[in-house]
Amino acid sequence: MILRIKGAFRAGNGRLYVGFDSNDGGTRSFVIATNTGDIRFQEHIGYDYTELTIEPTTFVLDAWYTFEIWVLDEFTVEGTVTDLSTGREVSSVSQVYRDPHVGGGIALRSFGGFYIDQMSIECP
């Protein structure tokens, strides 16, 4: 494992983007999309984006969840969402990128009433 990002969030009616490999040219992101009922990975180059893997997911608005993103190696990343009250995994999605993980920063963006709590980053 190269990187692990985790946190808790209260679901709004929009989206939460957790970016990784972020730099001035763009980012890769794990997207929690309650407005379309899914979780997904996207790649953002400049001001544009490319949809990658999408997994349908059912959310309860205003409920608390946790997310985890694992950058497993140079190309592979996985994301999961877990119900905070039950500890049960709600959904997961994985993506294999064609270009390697290059490091970089973390980026956050949300709209539609999301709240984030207890975020942490591990680089073993």
Backbone atoms as SQL, in Angstrom:
CREATE TABLE atoms (id INTEGER PRIMARY KEY, chain TEXT, resi INTEGER, resn TEXT, atom TEXT, x REAL, y REAL, z REAL);
INSERT INTO atoms VALUES
  (1, 'A', 1, 'MET', 'N', 0.845, -1.180, 0.000),
  (2, 'A', 1, 'MET', 'CA', 0.000, 0.000, 0.000),
  (3, 'A', 1, 'MET', 'C', 0.886, 1.238, 0.000),
  (4, 'A', 2, 'ILE', 'N', 0.552, 2.169, -0.870),
  (5, 'A', 2, 'ILE', 'CA', 1.286, 3.420, -0.970),
  (6, 'A', 2, 'ILE', 'C', 0.646, 4.507, -0.118),
  (7, 'A', 3, 'LEU', 'N', -0.711, 4.522, -0.074),
  (8, 'A', 3, 'LEU', 'CA', -1.434, 5.609, 0.577),
  (9, 'A', 3, 'LEU', 'C', -2.803, 5.110, 1.014),
  (10, 'A', 4, 'ARG', 'N', -3.254, 5.592, 2.187),
  (11, 'A', 4, 'ARG', 'CA', -4.607, 5.302, 2.670),
  (12, 'A', 4, 'ARG', 'C', -5.208, 6.613, 3.170),
  (13, 'A', 5, 'ILE', 'N', -6.386, 6.941, 2.654),
  (14, 'A', 5, 'ILE', 'CA', -7.113, 8.142, 3.068),
  (15, 'A', 5, 'ILE', 'C', -8.432, 7.664, 3.648),
  (16, 'A', 6, 'LYS', 'N', -8.771, 8.140, 4.838),
  (17, 'A', 6, 'LYS', 'CA', -10.055, 7.740, 5.408),
  (18, 'A', 6, 'LYS', 'C', -10.687, 8.920, 6.123),
  (19, 'A', 7, 'GLY', 'N', -12.002, 8.835, 6.283),
  (20, 'A', 7, 'GLY', 'CA', -12.721, 9.896, 6.958),
  (21, 'A', 7, 'GLY', 'C', -14.172, 9.532, 7.151),
  (22, 'A', 8, 'ALA', 'N', -14.882, 10.387, 7.852),
  (23, 'A', 8, 'ALA', 'CA', -16.309, 10.215, 8.073),
  (24, 'A', 8, 'ALA', 'C', -17.033, 11.371, 7.403),
  (25, 'A', 9, 'PHE', 'N', -18.243, 11.111, 6.917),
  (26, 'A', 9, 'PHE', 'CA', -19.027, 12.167, 6.294),
  (27, 'A', 9, 'PHE', 'C', -20.513, 11.965, 6.555),
  (28, 'A', 10, 'ARG', 'N', -21.218, 13.083, 6.591),
  (29, 'A', 10, 'ARG', 'CA', -22.676, 13.049, 6.636),
  (30, 'A', 10, 'ARG', 'C', -23.164, 13.313, 5.227),
  (31, 'A', 11, 'ALA', 'N', -24.000, 12.413, 4.724),
  (32, 'A', 11, 'ALA', 'CA', -24.446, 12.487, 3.340),
  (33, 'A', 11, 'ALA', 'C', -25.385, 13.658, 3.110),
  (34, 'A', 12, 'GLY', 'N', -25.052, 14.462, 2.125),
  (35, 'A', 12, 'GLY', 'CA', -25.923, 15.522, 1.654),
  (36, 'A', 12, 'GLY', 'C', -26.642, 15.058, 0.398),
  (37, 'A', 13, 'ASN', 'N', -27.142, 16.003, -0.375),
  (38, 'A', 13, 'ASN', 'CA', -27.845, 15.629, -1.602),
  (39, 'A', 13, 'ASN', 'C', -27.060, 16.008, -2.847),
  (40, 'A', 14, 'GLY', 'N', -25.746, 16.077, -2.729),
  (41, 'A', 14, 'GLY', 'CA', -24.882, 16.442, -3.850),
  (42, 'A', 14, 'GLY', 'C', -23.753, 15.453, -4.025),
  (43, 'A', 15, 'ARG', 'N', -22.517, 15.955, -3.888),
  (44, 'A', 15, 'ARG', 'CA', -21.330, 15.118, -4.084),
  (45, 'A', 15, 'ARG', 'C', -20.186, 15.541, -3.164),
  (46, 'A', 16, 'LEU', 'N', -19.378, 14.540, -2.836),
  (47, 'A', 16, 'LEU', 'CA', -18.125, 14.754, -2.113),
  (48, 'A', 16, 'LEU', 'C', -17.019, 14.181, -2.982),
  (49, 'A', 17, 'TYR', 'N', -16.020, 15.005, -3.279),
  (50, 'A', 17, 'TYR', 'CA', -14.864, 14.583, -4.066),
  (51, 'A', 17, 'TYR', 'C', -13.654, 14.542, -3.141),
  (52, 'A', 18, 'VAL', 'N', -12.965, 13.407, -3.099),
  (53, 'A', 18, 'VAL', 'CA', -11.723, 13.294, -2.343),
  (54, 'A', 18, 'VAL', 'C', -10.627, 13.028, -3.380),
  (55, 'A', 19, 'GLY', 'N', -9.814, 14.043, -3.622),
  (56, 'A', 19, 'GLY', 'CA', -8.780, 13.945, -4.640),
  (57, 'A', 19, 'GLY', 'C', -7.461, 13.459, -4.063),
  (58, 'A', 20, 'PHE', 'N', -6.714, 12.752, -4.885),
  (59, 'A', 20, 'PHE', 'CA', -5.375, 12.271, -4.528),
  (60, 'A', 20, 'PHE', 'C', -4.525, 12.370, -5.787),
  (61, 'A', 21, 'ASP', 'N', -3.213, 12.282, -5.650),
  (62, 'A', 21, 'ASP', 'CA', -2.308, 12.549, -6.778),
  (63, 'A', 21, 'ASP', 'C', -2.543, 13.956, -7.323),
  (64, 'A', 22, 'SER', 'N', -2.858, 14.887, -6.456),
  (65, 'A', 22, 'SER', 'CA', -3.239, 16.238, -6.873),
  (66, 'A', 22, 'SER', 'C', -2.019, 17.118, -7.082),
  (67, 'A', 23, 'ASN', 'N', -2.044, 17.878, -8.166),
  (68, 'A', 23, 'ASN', 'CA', -1.013, 18.881, -8.433),
  (69, 'A', 23, 'ASN', 'C', -1.637, 19.982, -9.285),
  (70, 'A', 24, 'ASP', 'N', -0.825, 20.911, -9.788),
  (71, 'A', 24, 'ASP', 'CA', -1.391, 22.032, -10.542),
  (72, 'A', 24, 'ASP', 'C', -1.979, 21.619, -11.883),
  (73, 'A', 25, 'GLY', 'N', -1.755, 20.386, -12.331),
  (74, 'A', 25, 'GLY', 'CA', -2.307, 19.912, -13.595),
  (75, 'A', 25, 'GLY', 'C', -3.607, 19.139, -13.456),
  (76, 'A', 26, 'GLY', 'N', -3.988, 18.787, -12.216),
  (77, 'A', 26, 'GLY', 'CA', -5.225, 18.039, -12.028),
  (78, 'A', 26, 'GLY', 'C', -5.148, 17.109, -10.832),
  (79, 'A', 27, 'THR', 'N', -6.079, 16.149, -10.797),
  (80, 'A', 27, 'THR', 'CA', -6.152, 15.202, -9.695),
  (81, 'A', 27, 'THR', 'C', -6.888, 13.948, -10.135),
  (82, 'A', 28, 'ARG', 'N', -6.768, 12.921, -9.368),
  (83, 'A', 28, 'ARG', 'CA', -7.626, 11.744, -9.468),
  (84, 'A', 28, 'ARG', 'C', -8.554, 11.818, -8.264),
  (85, 'A', 29, 'SER', 'N', -9.800, 11.365, -8.398),
  (86, 'A', 29, 'SER', 'CA', -10.693, 11.521, -7.257),
  (87, 'A', 29, 'SER', 'C', -11.627, 10.337, -7.067),
  (88, 'A', 30, 'PHE', 'N', -11.934, 10.112, -5.787),
  (89, 'A', 30, 'PHE', 'CA', -12.979, 9.193, -5.360),
  (90, 'A', 30, 'PHE', 'C', -14.190, 10.075, -5.103),
  (91, 'A', 31, 'VAL', 'N', -15.316, 9.769, -5.762),
  (92, 'A', 31, 'VAL', 'CA', -16.491, 10.629, -5.695),
  (93, 'A', 31, 'VAL', 'C', -17.640, 9.877, -5.040),
  (94, 'A', 32, 'ILE', 'N', -18.207, 10.474, -4.003),
  (95, 'A', 32, 'ILE', 'CA', -19.401, 9.947, -3.353),
  (96, 'A', 32, 'ILE', 'C', -20.544, 10.802, -3.878),
  (97, 'A', 33, 'ALA', 'N', -21.359, 10.218, -4.750),
  (98, 'A', 33, 'ALA', 'CA', -22.353, 10.976, -5.515),
  (99, 'A', 33, 'ALA', 'C', -23.772, 10.573, -5.104),
  (100, 'A', 34, 'THR', 'N', -24.271, 11.186, -4.037),
  (101, 'A', 34, 'THR', 'CA', -25.637, 10.873, -3.604),
  (102, 'A', 34, 'THR', 'C', -26.663, 11.389, -4.602),
  (103, 'A', 35, 'ASN', 'N', -26.325, 12.442, -5.343),
  (104, 'A', 35, 'ASN', 'CA', -27.279, 13.001, -6.304),
  (105, 'A', 35, 'ASN', 'C', -27.530, 12.082, -7.501),
  (106, 'A', 36, 'THR', 'N', -26.619, 11.170, -7.772),
  (107, 'A', 36, 'THR', 'CA', -26.831, 10.190, -8.842),
  (108, 'A', 36, 'THR', 'C', -26.849, 8.756, -8.311),
  (109, 'A', 37, 'GLY', 'N', -26.715, 8.584, -6.987),
  (110, 'A', 37, 'GLY', 'CA', -26.806, 7.261, -6.377),
  (111, 'A', 37, 'GLY', 'C', -25.663, 6.333, -6.724),
  (112, 'A', 38, 'ASP', 'N', -24.418, 6.819, -6.547),
  (113, 'A', 38, 'ASP', 'CA', -23.274, 5.955, -6.841),
  (114, 'A', 38, 'ASP', 'C', -22.012, 6.470, -6.172),
  (115, 'A', 39, 'ILE', 'N', -20.977, 5.625, -6.224),
  (116, 'A', 39, 'ILE', 'CA', -19.614, 6.043, -5.928),
  (117, 'A', 39, 'ILE', 'C', -18.819, 5.784, -7.194),
  (118, 'A', 40, 'ARG', 'N', -17.739, 6.528, -7.377),
  (119, 'A', 40, 'ARG', 'CA', -17.008, 6.419, -8.629),
  (120, 'A', 40, 'ARG', 'C', -15.592, 6.962, -8.489),
  (121, 'A', 41, 'PHE', 'N', -14.780, 6.632, -9.464),
  (122, 'A', 41, 'PHE', 'CA', -13.485, 7.267, -9.619),
  (123, 'A', 41, 'PHE', 'C', -13.537, 8.139, -10.858),
  (124, 'A', 42, 'GLN', 'N', -12.895, 9.300, -10.761),
  (125, 'A', 42, 'GLN', 'CA', -12.757, 10.212, -11.885),
  (126, 'A', 42, 'GLN', 'C', -11.296, 10.618, -12.014),
  (127, 'A', 43, 'GLU', 'N', -10.944, 11.071, -13.197),
  (128, 'A', 43, 'GLU', 'CA', -9.630, 11.663, -13.424),
  (129, 'A', 43, 'GLU', 'C', -9.863, 13.076, -13.938),
  (130, 'A', 44, 'HIS', 'N', -9.207, 14.049, -13.314),
  (131, 'A', 44, 'HIS', 'CA', -9.375, 15.454, -13.673),
  (132, 'A', 44, 'HIS', 'C', -8.052, 15.971, -14.212),
  (133, 'A', 45, 'ILE', 'N', -8.047, 16.313, -15.471),
  (134, 'A', 45, 'ILE', 'CA', -6.865, 16.916, -16.085),
  (135, 'A', 45, 'ILE', 'C', -7.245, 18.335, -16.448),
  (136, 'A', 46, 'GLY', 'N', -6.536, 19.301, -15.870),
  (137, 'A', 46, 'GLY', 'CA', -6.924, 20.695, -16.058),
  (138, 'A', 46, 'GLY', 'C', -8.302, 20.916, -15.457),
  (139, 'A', 47, 'TYR', 'N', -9.184, 21.514, -16.204),
  (140, 'A', 47, 'TYR', 'CA', -10.541, 21.780, -15.728),
  (141, 'A', 47, 'TYR', 'C', -11.551, 20.772, -16.271),
  (142, 'A', 48, 'ASP', 'N', -11.089, 19.716, -16.904),
  (143, 'A', 48, 'ASP', 'CA', -11.969, 18.698, -17.466),
  (144, 'A', 48, 'ASP', 'C', -11.948, 17.454, -16.589),
  (145, 'A', 49, 'TYR', 'N', -12.847, 16.507, -16.823),
  (146, 'A', 49, 'TYR', 'CA', -12.850, 15.264, -16.056),
  (147, 'A', 49, 'TYR', 'C', -13.248, 14.103, -16.957),
  (148, 'A', 50, 'THR', 'N', -12.824, 12.930, -16.556),
  (149, 'A', 50, 'THR', 'CA', -13.174, 11.687, -17.234),
  (150, 'A', 50, 'THR', 'C', -13.781, 10.755, -16.211),
  (151, 'A', 51, 'GLU', 'N', -14.977, 10.241, -16.515),
  (152, 'A', 51, 'GLU', 'CA', -15.607, 9.244, -15.655),
  (153, 'A', 51, 'GLU', 'C', -14.872, 7.923, -15.839),
  (154, 'A', 52, 'LEU', 'N', -14.641, 7.236, -14.732),
  (155, 'A', 52, 'LEU', 'CA', -13.966, 5.944, -14.811),
  (156, 'A', 52, 'LEU', 'C', -14.933, 4.883, -14.289),
  (157, 'A', 53, 'THR', 'N', -14.604, 4.176, -13.250),
  (158, 'A', 53, 'THR', 'CA', -15.451, 3.118, -12.717),
  (159, 'A', 53, 'THR', 'C', -16.569, 3.705, -11.866),
  (160, 'A', 54, 'ILE', 'N', -17.807, 3.229, -12.074),
  (161, 'A', 54, 'ILE', 'CA', -18.977, 3.707, -11.330),
  (162, 'A', 54, 'ILE', 'C', -19.698, 2.510, -10.725),
  (163, 'A', 55, 'GLU', 'N', -20.056, 2.619, -9.431),
  (164, 'A', 55, 'GLU', 'CA', -20.779, 1.553, -8.727),
  (165, 'A', 55, 'GLU', 'C', -22.058, 2.129, -8.107),
  (166, 'A', 56, 'PRO', 'N', -23.255, 1.645, -8.515),
  (167, 'A', 56, 'PRO', 'CA', -24.500, 2.129, -7.906),
  (168, 'A', 56, 'PRO', 'C', -24.480, 1.917, -6.390),
  (169, 'A', 57, 'THR', 'N', -24.976, 2.921, -5.658),
  (170, 'A', 57, 'THR', 'CA', -24.955, 2.893, -4.200),
  (171, 'A', 57, 'THR', 'C', -26.182, 3.621, -3.667),
  (172, 'A', 58, 'THR', 'N', -26.795, 3.056, -2.625),
  (173, 'A', 58, 'THR', 'CA', -27.949, 3.693, -1.990),
  (174, 'A', 58, 'THR', 'C', -27.495, 4.373, -0.711),
  (175, 'A', 59, 'PHE', 'N', -27.844, 5.643, -0.568),
  (176, 'A', 59, 'PHE', 'CA', -27.497, 6.435, 0.605),
  (177, 'A', 59, 'PHE', 'C', -28.759, 6.898, 1.320),
  (178, 'A', 60, 'VAL', 'N', -28.644, 7.145, 2.615),
  (179, 'A', 60, 'VAL', 'CA', -29.690, 7.794, 3.396),
  (180, 'A', 60, 'VAL', 'C', -29.190, 9.204, 3.681),
  (181, 'A', 61, 'LEU', 'N', -29.943, 10.213, 3.242),
  (182, 'A', 61, 'LEU', 'CA', -29.522, 11.592, 3.471),
  (183, 'A', 61, 'LEU', 'C', -29.418, 11.890, 4.960),
  (184, 'A', 62, 'ASP', 'N', -28.436, 12.654, 5.330),
  (185, 'A', 62, 'ASP', 'CA', -28.124, 13.065, 6.700),
  (186, 'A', 62, 'ASP', 'C', -27.605, 11.932, 7.578),
  (187, 'A', 63, 'ALA', 'N', -27.419, 10.738, 7.040),
  (188, 'A', 63, 'ALA', 'CA', -26.804, 9.634, 7.787),
  (189, 'A', 63, 'ALA', 'C', -25.283, 9.783, 7.709),
  (190, 'A', 64, 'TRP', 'N', -24.590, 9.221, 8.695),
  (191, 'A', 64, 'TRP', 'CA', -23.130, 9.278, 8.733),
  (192, 'A', 64, 'TRP', 'C', -22.533, 7.989, 8.176),
  (193, 'A', 65, 'TYR', 'N', -21.479, 8.160, 7.396),
  (194, 'A', 65, 'TYR', 'CA', -20.757, 7.059, 6.753),
  (195, 'A', 65, 'TYR', 'C', -19.263, 7.292, 6.928),
  (196, 'A', 66, 'THR', 'N', -18.491, 6.264, 6.655),
  (197, 'A', 66, 'THR', 'CA', -17.049, 6.431, 6.536),
  (198, 'A', 66, 'THR', 'C', -16.643, 6.082, 5.106),
  (199, 'A', 67, 'PHE', 'N', -15.547, 6.661, 4.670),
  (200, 'A', 67, 'PHE', 'CA', -14.966, 6.286, 3.381),
  (201, 'A', 67, 'PHE', 'C', -13.511, 5.923, 3.607),
  (202, 'A', 68, 'GLU', 'N', -13.021, 5.040, 2.761),
  (203, 'A', 68, 'GLU', 'CA', -11.593, 4.708, 2.739),
  (204, 'A', 68, 'GLU', 'C', -11.156, 4.588, 1.296),
  (205, 'A', 69, 'ILE', 'N', -10.000, 5.133, 1.013),
  (206, 'A', 69, 'ILE', 'CA', -9.394, 5.035, -0.308),
  (207, 'A', 69, 'ILE', 'C', -8.010, 4.436, -0.102),
  (208, 'A', 70, 'TRP', 'N', -7.717, 3.375, -0.821),
  (209, 'A', 70, 'TRP', 'CA', -6.400, 2.746, -0.759),
  (210, 'A', 70, 'TRP', 'C', -5.747, 2.863, -2.122),
  (211, 'A', 71, 'VAL', 'N', -4.595, 3.509, -2.166),
  (212, 'A', 71, 'VAL', 'CA', -3.749, 3.461, -3.351),
  (213, 'A', 71, 'VAL', 'C', -2.837, 2.267, -3.093),
  (214, 'A', 72, 'LEU', 'N', -3.125, 1.153, -3.773),
  (215, 'A', 72, 'LEU', 'CA', -2.492, -0.120, -3.443),
  (216, 'A', 72, 'LEU', 'C', -1.112, -0.289, -4.055),
  (217, 'A', 73, 'ASP', 'N', -0.934, 0.222, -5.252),
  (218, 'A', 73, 'ASP', 'CA', 0.361, 0.158, -5.924),
  (219, 'A', 73, 'ASP', 'C', 0.411, 1.317, -6.910),
  (220, 'A', 74, 'GLU', 'N', 1.301, 1.287, -7.848),
  (221, 'A', 74, 'GLU', 'CA', 1.456, 2.407, -8.780),
  (222, 'A', 74, 'GLU', 'C', 0.231, 2.659, -9.654),
  (223, 'A', 75, 'PHE', 'N', -0.621, 1.637, -9.853),
  (224, 'A', 75, 'PHE', 'CA', -1.723, 1.766, -10.790),
  (225, 'A', 75, 'PHE', 'C', -3.112, 1.529, -10.185),
  (226, 'A', 76, 'THR', 'N', -3.204, 0.812, -9.072),
  (227, 'A', 76, 'THR', 'CA', -4.474, 0.307, -8.561),
  (228, 'A', 76, 'THR', 'C', -4.943, 1.076, -7.338),
  (229, 'A', 77, 'VAL', 'N', -6.237, 1.437, -7.334),
  (230, 'A', 77, 'VAL', 'CA', -6.845, 2.152, -6.223),
  (231, 'A', 77, 'VAL', 'C', -8.219, 1.552, -5.938),
  (232, 'A', 78, 'GLU', 'N', -8.586, 1.514, -4.657),
  (233, 'A', 78, 'GLU', 'CA', -9.892, 1.011, -4.240),
  (234, 'A', 78, 'GLU', 'C', -10.529, 2.021, -3.301),
  (235, 'A', 79, 'GLY', 'N', -11.863, 2.115, -3.363),
  (236, 'A', 79, 'GLY', 'CA', -12.609, 2.989, -2.464),
  (237, 'A', 79, 'GLY', 'C', -13.796, 2.257, -1.886),
  (238, 'A', 80, 'THR', 'N', -14.077, 2.496, -0.607),
  (239, 'A', 80, 'THR', 'CA', -15.231, 1.876, 0.041),
  (240, 'A', 80, 'THR', 'C', -15.993, 2.924, 0.849),
  (241, 'A', 81, 'VAL', 'N', -17.282, 2.651, 1.027),
  (242, 'A', 81, 'VAL', 'CA', -18.142, 3.441, 1.900),
  (243, 'A', 81, 'VAL', 'C', -18.788, 2.477, 2.874),
  (244, 'A', 82, 'THR', 'N', -18.768, 2.827, 4.171),
  (245, 'A', 82, 'THR', 'CA', -19.316, 1.988, 5.233),
  (246, 'A', 82, 'THR', 'C', -20.317, 2.797, 6.044),
  (247, 'A', 83, 'ASP', 'N', -21.428, 2.174, 6.429),
  (248, 'A', 83, 'ASP', 'CA', -22.421, 2.801, 7.297),
  (249, 'A', 83, 'ASP', 'C', -21.805, 2.930, 8.682),
  (250, 'A', 84, 'LEU', 'N', -21.703, 4.144, 9.196),
  (251, 'A', 84, 'LEU', 'CA', -21.046, 4.367, 10.483),
  (252, 'A', 84, 'LEU', 'C', -21.815, 3.735, 11.640),
  (253, 'A', 85, 'SER', 'N', -23.148, 3.712, 11.561),
  (254, 'A', 85, 'SER', 'CA', -23.944, 3.190, 12.679),
  (255, 'A', 85, 'SER', 'C', -23.911, 1.666, 12.778),
  (256, 'A', 86, 'THR', 'N', -23.744, 0.967, 11.661),
  (257, 'A', 86, 'THR', 'CA', -23.759, -0.505, 11.680),
  (258, 'A', 86, 'THR', 'C', -22.395, -1.123, 11.442),
  (259, 'A', 87, 'GLY', 'N', -21.463, -0.354, 10.862),
  (260, 'A', 87, 'GLY', 'CA', -20.157, -0.894, 10.505),
  (261, 'A', 87, 'GLY', 'C', -20.182, -1.750, 9.246),
  (262, 'A', 88, 'ARG', 'N', -21.308, -1.788, 8.557),
  (263, 'A', 88, 'ARG', 'CA', -21.433, -2.601, 7.337),
  (264, 'A', 88, 'ARG', 'C', -20.995, -1.813, 6.109),
  (265, 'A', 89, 'GLU', 'N', -20.252, -2.500, 5.243),
  (266, 'A', 89, 'GLU', 'CA', -19.851, -1.880, 3.986),
  (267, 'A', 89, 'GLU', 'C', -21.086, -1.665, 3.121),
  (268, 'A', 90, 'VAL', 'N', -21.242, -0.462, 2.608),
  (269, 'A', 90, 'VAL', 'CA', -22.366, -0.109, 1.751),
  (270, 'A', 90, 'VAL', 'C', -22.024, -0.375, 0.297),
  (271, 'A', 91, 'SER', 'N', -20.801, -0.028, -0.103),
  (272, 'A', 91, 'SER', 'CA', -20.401, -0.186, -1.496),
  (273, 'A', 91, 'SER', 'C', -18.889, -0.059, -1.615),
  (274, 'A', 92, 'SER', 'N', -18.354, -0.606, -2.699),
  (275, 'A', 92, 'SER', 'CA', -16.930, -0.448, -2.989),
  (276, 'A', 92, 'SER', 'C', -16.732, -0.397, -4.501),
  (277, 'A', 93, 'VAL', 'N', -15.625, 0.199, -4.895),
  (278, 'A', 93, 'VAL', 'CA', -15.297, 0.335, -6.307),
  (279, 'A', 93, 'VAL', 'C', -13.775, 0.331, -6.431),
  (280, 'A', 94, 'SER', 'N', -13.277, -0.185, -7.537),
  (281, 'A', 94, 'SER', 'CA', -11.826, -0.170, -7.758),
  (282, 'A', 94, 'SER', 'C', -11.534, 0.343, -9.164),
  (283, 'A', 95, 'GLN', 'N', -10.308, 0.809, -9.335),
  (284, 'A', 95, 'GLN', 'CA', -9.890, 1.373, -10.619),
  (285, 'A', 95, 'GLN', 'C', -8.425, 1.035, -10.848),
  (286, 'A', 96, 'VAL', 'N', -8.106, 0.642, -12.067),
  (287, 'A', 96, 'VAL', 'CA', -6.719, 0.456, -12.482),
  (288, 'A', 96, 'VAL', 'C', -6.416, 1.545, -13.505),
  (289, 'A', 97, 'TYR', 'N', -5.485, 2.431, -13.151),
  (290, 'A', 97, 'TYR', 'CA', -5.111, 3.529, -14.033),
  (291, 'A', 97, 'TYR', 'C', -4.070, 3.054, -15.031),
  (292, 'A', 98, 'ARG', 'N', -4.056, 3.663, -16.206),
  (293, 'A', 98, 'ARG', 'CA', -3.057, 3.291, -17.221),
  (294, 'A', 98, 'ARG', 'C', -1.722, 3.970, -16.976),
  (295, 'A', 99, 'ASP', 'N', -1.745, 5.109, -16.253),
  (296, 'A', 99, 'ASP', 'CA', -0.518, 5.811, -15.891),
  (297, 'A', 99, 'ASP', 'C', -0.252, 5.593, -14.409),
  (298, 'A', 100, 'PRO', 'N', 1.005, 5.505, -13.995),
  (299, 'A', 100, 'PRO', 'CA', 1.305, 5.201, -12.596),
  (300, 'A', 100, 'PRO', 'C', 0.967, 6.332, -11.628),
  (301, 'A', 101, 'HIS', 'N', 0.800, 5.954, -10.383),
  (302, 'A', 101, 'HIS', 'CA', 0.638, 6.886, -9.259),
  (303, 'A', 101, 'HIS', 'C', 1.900, 7.723, -9.165),
  (304, 'A', 102, 'VAL', 'N', 1.739, 9.029, -9.100),
  (305, 'A', 102, 'VAL', 'CA', 2.914, 9.903, -9.095),
  (306, 'A', 102, 'VAL', 'C', 3.096, 10.672, -7.792),
  (307, 'A', 103, 'GLY', 'N', 2.230, 10.419, -6.821),
  (308, 'A', 103, 'GLY', 'CA', 2.316, 11.189, -5.579),
  (309, 'A', 103, 'GLY', 'C', 1.577, 12.504, -5.751),
  (310, 'A', 104, 'GLY', 'N', 1.846, 13.435, -4.905),
  (311, 'A', 104, 'GLY', 'CA', 1.143, 14.718, -4.969),
  (312, 'A', 104, 'GLY', 'C', 0.280, 14.896, -3.749),
  (313, 'A', 105, 'GLY', 'N', -0.547, 15.903, -3.792),
  (314, 'A', 105, 'GLY', 'CA', -1.341, 16.278, -2.634),
  (315, 'A', 105, 'GLY', 'C', -2.729, 15.676, -2.612),
  (316, 'A', 106, 'ILE', 'N', -3.507, 16.141, -1.630),
  (317, 'A', 106, 'ILE', 'CA', -4.889, 15.735, -1.419),
  (318, 'A', 106, 'ILE', 'C', -5.764, 16.939, -1.735),
  (319, 'A', 107, 'ALA', 'N', -6.929, 16.702, -2.335),
  (320, 'A', 107, 'ALA', 'CA', -7.867, 17.776, -2.658),
  (321, 'A', 107, 'ALA', 'C', -9.262, 17.397, -2.169),
  (322, 'A', 108, 'LEU', 'N', -10.034, 18.368, -1.707),
  (323, 'A', 108, 'LEU', 'CA', -11.416, 18.144, -1.273),
  (324, 'A', 108, 'LEU', 'C', -12.342, 19.131, -1.966),
  (325, 'A', 109, 'ARG', 'N', -13.505, 18.632, -2.342),
  (326, 'A', 109, 'ARG', 'CA', -14.553, 19.490, -2.896),
  (327, 'A', 109, 'ARG', 'C', -15.883, 18.838, -2.570),
  (328, 'A', 110, 'SER', 'N', -16.886, 19.631, -2.268),
  (329, 'A', 110, 'SER', 'CA', -18.223, 19.081, -2.056),
  (330, 'A', 110, 'SER', 'C', -19.265, 20.136, -2.371),
  (331, 'A', 111, 'PHE', 'N', -20.464, 19.675, -2.617),
  (332, 'A', 111, 'PHE', 'CA', -21.616, 20.561, -2.727),
  (333, 'A', 111, 'PHE', 'C', -22.847, 19.771, -2.303),
  (334, 'A', 112, 'GLY', 'N', -23.883, 20.473, -1.907),
  (335, 'A', 112, 'GLY', 'CA', -25.130, 19.811, -1.549),
  (336, 'A', 112, 'GLY', 'C', -25.207, 19.328, -0.115),
  (337, 'A', 113, 'GLY', 'N', -24.548, 20.008, 0.819),
  (338, 'A', 113, 'GLY', 'CA', -24.746, 19.733, 2.236),
  (339, 'A', 113, 'GLY', 'C', -23.964, 18.584, 2.836),
  (340, 'A', 114, 'PHE', 'N', -22.801, 18.250, 2.296),
  (341, 'A', 114, 'PHE', 'CA', -21.941, 17.230, 2.901),
  (342, 'A', 114, 'PHE', 'C', -21.161, 17.826, 4.056),
  (343, 'A', 115, 'TYR', 'N', -20.924, 17.031, 5.097),
  (344, 'A', 115, 'TYR', 'CA', -20.052, 17.394, 6.207),
  (345, 'A', 115, 'TYR', 'C', -18.990, 16.319, 6.334),
  (346, 'A', 116, 'ILE', 'N', -17.740, 16.727, 6.557),
  (347, 'A', 116, 'ILE', 'CA', -16.628, 15.786, 6.695),
  (348, 'A', 116, 'ILE', 'C', -16.082, 15.891, 8.112),
  (349, 'A', 117, 'ASP', 'N', -15.705, 14.742, 8.700),
  (350, 'A', 117, 'ASP', 'CA', -15.159, 14.702, 10.047),
  (351, 'A', 117, 'ASP', 'C', -14.084, 13.622, 10.103),
  (352, 'A', 118, 'GLN', 'N', -13.112, 13.788, 10.968),
  (353, 'A', 118, 'GLN', 'CA', -12.112, 12.762, 11.289),
  (354, 'A', 118, 'GLN', 'C', -11.360, 12.237, 10.070),
  (355, 'A', 119, 'MET', 'N', -10.887, 13.107, 9.218),
  (356, 'A', 119, 'MET', 'CA', -10.145, 12.660, 8.053),
  (357, 'A', 119, 'MET', 'C', -8.696, 12.414, 8.433),
  (358, 'A', 120, 'SER', 'N', -8.120, 11.319, 7.884),
  (359, 'A', 120, 'SER', 'CA', -6.709, 11.017, 8.131),
  (360, 'A', 120, 'SER', 'C', -6.061, 10.459, 6.860),
  (361, 'A', 121, 'ILE', 'N', -4.754, 10.607, 6.808),
  (362, 'A', 121, 'ILE', 'CA', -3.966, 10.142, 5.674),
  (363, 'A', 121, 'ILE', 'C', -2.794, 9.369, 6.219),
  (364, 'A', 122, 'GLU', 'N', -2.586, 8.162, 5.671),
  (365, 'A', 122, 'GLU', 'CA', -1.454, 7.323, 6.090),
  (366, 'A', 122, 'GLU', 'C', -0.581, 7.041, 4.878),
  (367, 'A', 123, 'CYS', 'N', 0.702, 7.205, 5.052),
  (368, 'A', 123, 'CYS', 'CA', 1.686, 6.878, 4.020),
  (369, 'A', 123, 'CYS', 'C', 2.701, 5.937, 4.639),
  (370, 'A', 124, 'PRO', 'N', 2.398, 4.632, 4.645),
  (371, 'A', 124, 'PRO', 'CA', 3.316, 3.695, 5.320),
  (372, 'A', 124, 'PRO', 'C', 4.684, 3.628, 4.674);
